[in-house]
């Protein structure tokens, strides 16, 4: 069969958009705290900064090894360094990502408090496109983590956190609280590499952008 005829057949059978490489969606993963800022200290002495970094790096790894790089991922930090909130959001404004995810762990005086909750910025109208997309991702993510990992669903909440406030005008942005380090079971769960990897994969698989 002549090459020209083959090309015409391909063009007829395959949608044109699949013949050209599509730009990857850009996502920034913000591993909360770092360096001298340990974040929450768990009941078992686990530090929030270590858990968030481990999960962020696992997301990076699974995106490459399991999913064949569907997203272009950037971390706000790649090691145990202190990065200011201002510099984290400066990265958002520089890269203009399709999604910004800030990872954290919770802590409460009540040692029985458990579960996952996701925050959106509280002062941006839902009519804002970035805020609407943030809510879609938050819903998918909280459902994915509760269904896949058995987390208690504490719901989607709103707050005026700096990383959300300074990111939402540029991109969809969410802040994820990945369980309570003040709770013995959840602290032990998150400290385990096997389990933090499972959280990372569940987060990655729940992204909808």
Helices and strands as residue ranges (DSSP letters): H 3-13, G 16-19, E 25-31, H 48-65, E 71-75, H 85-95, E 99-106, E 116-121, H 129-149, E 153-159, H 162-165, E 173-180, H 184-191, H 193-205
